[in-house]
């Protein structure tokens, strides 16, 4: 009759056999470096330690005021999470922008729920639509305004980048506030322009370097490049733990120091560390 | 810190995929493969659900007075035409000649027409930018004008000088700005991902 000792023994054998069948794709040292070093560095630099009074990124501090004006004028607020989506055929760098935009939406949705302003979110990715629906429901729960949750809607406008832009351009209604944040492609100017042109107040944000002209020119508040991610820390921490800014500044200083030291070492005839790190 | 079961599942799935990228193991590979197949299935189901939701919304639009009925009818007719062409008996699905004709003769020209608006919208955006944020917009439009001047199709020695200048602009200041942006974006994306994984970005309102 099998007993607990047999079971544990089989489990251990299973693990040992699995380990015996395994091999490392990159070798032990690079794997260890990839796994451990970034985690330790990032966990140290991203740990909340002190308050940070940064500038008002993207004029997001004005969202509450804009919501109040929208409530007075009887208009709604509209949010587009870019055109990259989460499971569409695009790069990971664009997908993570969509996730950052969802965190910003979380803050905007709470402001809309408090001000009783109808909020409409447009997406071009069905998985993202489910995620946004959950975000809106949570915002109403947190602000104890569940009775208003029917006024917050998610519109899947269809798949594809041009569809998102066309939906924004053909929306003839006036909005009190519009926010476009996330990955943008070649249609960025059309999407941001369509969203902002019908709104009393607008925010545009993207970390896609080739599409920064759209938010820079079209919107009142702008989140350009890294600011999109910095704004997430501001939104998540509600002004109390703006640590992403601190963490990023430390990492940027570290990167600059490494570059300067490496350049100096190469200039002095030492080994080329960059070539070593990239395996040349 | 408190985590939801969904967040825990996401972290476990992410770690399995990450480990599979670094470790060669048949069992781990099959688990990672299964997870990716599940993702494909989930995406397909979500696409079907999204299509249904889109059709339902436009059906409501057709029935509701005061809504954009013409737009909703156009969307529904378009969806119906593609579905009919792709799903009719004897059809080759997405490779069917009718589907390919619909895409090549209707969809592609429509998208091209949409992108043709970019030039007009750029001019409109420049005007709007000058009204909203004059200082930043002047700097940006000034830089754009300089680049346009360097790219002018001029012949002879001035043309060679302009072409060399354009090359320098692309490879030094523009490349520098782009690389700076990319480094900043990469660092902050890594920091954001770590904060999410370690639970720093919980809502504290």
Boltz contact constraints between the chains, C-beta under 6 A:
constraints:
  - contact:
      token1: [A, 18]
      token2: [B, 27]
      max_distance: 6.0
  - contact:
      token1: [A, 21]
      token2: [B, 25]
      max_distance: 6.0
  - contact:
      token1: [A, 22]
      token2: [B, 23]
      max_distance: 6.0
  - contact:
      token1: [A, 22]
      token2: [B, 25]
      max_distance: 6.0
  - contact:
      token1: [A, 23]
      token2: [B, 24]
      max_distance: 6.0
  - contact:
      token1: [A, 24]
      token2: [B, 23]
      max_distance: 6.0
  - contact:
      token1: [A, 25]
      token2: [B, 22]
      max_distance: 6.0
  - contact:
      token1: [A, 25]
      token2: [B, 24]
      max_distance: 6.0
  - contact:
      token1: [A, 31]
      token2: [B, 22]
      max_distance: 6.0
  - contact:
      token1: [A, 42]
      token2: [B, 194]
      max_distance: 6.0
  - contact:
      token1: [A, 46]
      token2: [B, 191]
      max_distance: 6.0
  - contact:
      token1: [A, 46]
      token2: [B, 194]
      max_distance: 6.0
  - contact:
      token1: [A, 46]
      token2: [B, 195]
      max_distance: 6.0
  - contact:
      token1: [A, 87]
      token2: [B, 43]
      max_distance: 6.0
  - contact:
      token1: [A, 96]
      token2: [B, 189]
      max_distance: 6.0
  - contact:
      token1: [A, 126]
      token2: [B, 46]
      max_distance: 6.0
  - contact:
      token1: [A, 126]
      token2: [B, 47]
      max_distance: 6.0
  - contact:
      token1: [A, 126]
      token2: [B, 49]
      max_distance: 6.0
  - contact:
      token1: [A, 126]
      token2: [B, 50]
      max_distance: 6.0
  - contact:
      token1: [A, 127]
      token2: [B, 46]
      max_distance: 6.0
  - contact:
      token1: [A, 156]
      token2: [B, 50]
      max_distance: 6.0
  - contact:
      token1: [A, 156]
      token2: [B, 53]
      max_distance: 6.0
  - contact:
      token1: [A, 156]
      token2: [B, 54]
      max_distance: 6.0
  - contact:
      token1: [A, 158]
      token2: [B, 54]
      max_distance: 6.0
  - contact:
      token1: [A, 162]
      token2: [B, 111]
      max_distance: 6.0
  - contact:
      token1: [A, 162]
      token2: [B, 114]
      max_distance: 6.0
  - contact:
      token1: [A, 166]
      token2: [B, 114]
      max_distance: 6.0
  - contact:
      token1: [A, 189]
      token2: [B, 118]
      max_distance: 6.0
  - contact:
      token1: [A, 189]
      token2: [B, 121]
      max_distance: 6.0
  - contact:
      token1: [A, 190]
      token2: [B, 121]
      max_distance: 6.0
  - contact:
      token1: [A, 193]
      token2: [B, 121]
      max_distance: 6.0
  - contact:
      token1: [A, 193]
      token2: [B, 125]
      max_distance: 6.0
  - contact:
      token1: [A, 207]
      token2: [B, 185]
      max_distance: 6.0
  - contact:
      token1: [A, 209]
      token2: [B, 178]
      max_distance: 6.0
  - contact:
      token1: [A, 209]
      token2: [B, 181]
      max_distance: 6.0
  - contact:
      token1: [A, 216]
      token2: [B, 140]
      max_distance: 6.0
  - contact:
      token1: [A, 217]
      token2: [B, 125]
      max_distance: 6.0
  - contact:
      token1: [A, 217]
      token2: [B, 129]
      max_distance: 6.0
  - contact:
      token1: [A, 218]
      token2: [B, 125]
      max_distance: 6.0
  - contact:
      token1: [A, 218]
      token2: [B, 128]
      max_distance: 6.0
  - contact:
      token1: [A, 220]
      token2: [B, 132]
      max_distance: 6.0
  - contact:
      token1: [A, 225]
      token2: [B, 181]
      max_distance: 6.0
  - contact:
      token1: [A, 225]
      token2: [B, 184]
      max_distance: 6.0
  - contact:
      token1: [A, 225]
      token2: [B, 185]
      max_distance: 6.0
  - contact:
      token1: [A, 226]
      token2: [B, 184]
      max_distance: 6.0
  - contact:
      token1: [A, 226]
      token2: [B, 185]
      max_distance: 6.0
  - contact:
      token1: [A, 226]
      token2: [B, 188]
      max_distance: 6.0
  - contact:
      token1: [A, 229]
      token2: [B, 188]
      max_distance: 6.0
  - contact:
      token1: [A, 229]
      token2: [B, 192]
      max_distance: 6.0
  - contact:
      token1: [A, 232]
      token2: [B, 192]
      max_distance: 6.0
  - contact:
      token1: [A, 236]
      token2: [B, 201]
      max_distance: 6.0
  - contact:
      token1: [A, 238]
      token2: [B, 204]
      max_distance: 6.0
  - contact:
      token1: [A, 238]
      token2: [B, 205]
      max_distance: 6.0
  - contact:
      token1: [A, 244]
      token2: [B, 191]
      max_distance: 6.0
  - contact:
      token1: [A, 247]
      token2: [B, 191]
      max_distance: 6.0
  - contact:
      token1: [A, 248]
      token2: [B, 187]
      max_distance: 6.0
  - contact:
      token1: [A, 248]
      token2: [B, 188]
      max_distance: 6.0
  - contact:
      token1: [A, 248]
      token2: [B, 191]
      max_distance: 6.0
  - contact:
      token1: [A, 251]
      token2: [B, 187]
      max_distance: 6.0
